[in-house]
Every structure is written in structure tokens, then in C-alpha cells.
């Protein structure tokens, strides 16, 4: 019964803020180029999702590495749809790179459109990379970060697998830092039958960014390997800490 009530409250809040988001987009568009207002409204939705139980939530580590005024290419591991909700805990305005199938989900899809998120067709790798590159550079130039799952798809076993180069090419061409972030616990938010795990804590660990200078000076393969290895190590540390 509590799970049903939880979903109903989330749906009502999401629907109300969904409507307000499009009103805000129309009203604020001329002077809100980063779409900060729409982003804030989505943050409120995620605050509701994670705030209805005092034991459920998102724990952020490494905030000292983050500069809210700096646009980044954000690289993070991908295990579930909950990953997308988690990032709104951070004091950054960002745009997602998402496959076009996500935009067919009610409320979620139109909200991503309102954010100005980057839609890609994974059936055409060349077209997708060009879209990420062109639109990503536009948003970064406006001061908004761009969030990308460099694995390209969800991990089936919860581990971090090989990265694709798109995020790193974008950062190099736009000359912006790369912000690695590791998520853990997003697959445990629900139990069998979509029952809510009321005591689930999700860890969001921010790692030290790859500086703009290193992004520009080092090879894409070198930067990609460094970020991958640090994220793998960080995930292992998070899990070891939780076991202890």
C-alpha cells in the first residue's frame, strides 16, 4: 500500500511540475539560455522521489572537486534509469545525452525535451557522435555541462566496462574539464515487483576532474584510460566501504 501511495505522490508532483516546466520554458526562454529554471523544477521532482522516506536518499562525496560555475563534460557509470535522477542532487546545470527511445516515456521524454537534452539515434554511430559533438559544444559554450554515459549503455553486471570516445572527443574539442562521477546503489531502489526499498542509500562520488589543460594536451586514449581506471577504483572503494 505504501509503495502505491509513493508512486501516486511522485506522479502528482511530477505532473504538476511537468506543466510548470513548459510554462517556465516559454516565459524564461529569452533570458534563460541554460534553462536553469526548467532544470531546477526537475531537481524538485527528484527531491520528491528521494525525499519521501527519511532513510532513502542520495549521499554525495567529493563536492570539494566541483565548481558550480564551471561547465564540464560529466562522465558517469550507468546501471539503471535511476542514474538520471541521481545527478540532480549536484549544484550543476547539465544536459543529458540520451537515446531517442527514452523520449517516448510519458512525462520523462517531454521533460528531457524541455531541458534541451541531446537526443541521439544509436543505430547510426556517426550521426550520433556528430550530434553529441555539435550540440554538446553549443551547451558548453553557454555554460551548461553535458552528462554522458561513456560505456554507451547500461552495465548488466554492475561493473564499469570499456568506454567509447565520444565524451572525451567533445571535452577536447570544447576545451573543458572532464568530471568523472561514480554511482552505486541505483539498482537497489526497488525490490521484486517494483516495491520500494525504503532504506536504500545511493552513493554519488565525485572524482577529481581532468583539468582543461590535461584534456587539451594529452591524447584522448590516455585521458579515457585514466578516467576509466579511476572510476573502477572508486567503485571498488565505495563497495568495500559499504561492506565494512
Rosetta blueprint (number, residue, H / E / L):
1 X L
2 X H
3 X H
4 X H
5 X H
6 X H
7 X H
8 X H
9 X H
10 X H
11 X H
12 X H
13 X H
14 X H
15 X H
16 X H
17 X H
18 X H
19 X H
20 X H
21 X H
22 X H
23 X H
24 X H
25 X H
26 X H
27 X H
28 X H
29 X L
30 X L
31 X L
32 X L
33 X L
34 X L
35 X L
36 X H
37 X H
38 X H
39 X H
40 X H
41 X H
42 X H
43 X H
44 X H
45 X H
46 X H
47 X H
48 X H
49 X H
50 X H
51 X H
52 X L
53 X L
54 X L
55 X L
56 X L
57 X E
58 X E
59 X E
60 X E
61 X E
62 X L
63 X H
64 X H
65 X H
66 X L
67 X L
68 X L
69 X L
70 X L
71 X L
72 X L
73 X E
74 X E
75 X E
76 X E
77 X L
78 X L
79 X L
80 X L
81 X L
82 X H
83 X H
84 X H
85 X H
86 X H
87 X H
88 X H
89 X H
90 X L
91 X L
92 X L
93 X L
94 X E
95 X E
96 X E
97 X E
98 X E
99 X E
100 X H
101 X H
102 X H
103 X H
104 X H
105 X L
106 X L
107 X L
108 X H
109 X H
110 X H
111 X H
112 X H
113 X H
114 X H
115 X H
116 X L
117 X L
118 X E
119 X E
120 X E
121 X L
122 X L
123 X L
124 X L
125 X H
126 X H
127 X H
128 X H
129 X H
130 X H
131 X H
132 X H
133 X H
134 X H
135 X H
136 X H
137 X H
138 X H
139 X H
140 X H
141 X H
142 X L
143 X L
144 X L
145 X E
146 X E
147 X E
148 X E
149 X L
150 X L
151 X L
152 X L
153 X L
154 X L
155 X L
156 X L
157 X L
158 X L
159 X L
160 X L
161 X L
162 X L
163 X L
164 X L
165 X L
166 X H
167 X H
168 X H
169 X H
170 X H
171 X H
172 X H
173 X H
174 X H
175 X L
176 X L
177 X L
178 X E
179 X E
180 X E
181 X E
182 X E
183 X E
184 X E
185 X L
186 X H
187 X H
188 X H
189 X L
190 X E
191 X L
192 X H
193 X H
194 X H
195 X L
196 X E
197 X L
198 X L
199 X L
200 X L
201 X E
202 X E
203 X E
204 X E
205 X E
206 X E
207 X L
208 X L
209 X L
210 X E
211 X L
212 X H
213 X H
214 X H
215 X H
216 X H
217 X H
218 X L
219 X L
220 X H
221 X H
222 X H
223 X H
224 X H
225 X H
226 X H
227 X H
228 X H
229 X H
230 X H
231 X H
232 X H
233 X H
234 X H
235 X H
236 X H
237 X H
238 X H
239 X H
240 X H
241 X H
242 X H
243 X H
244 X L
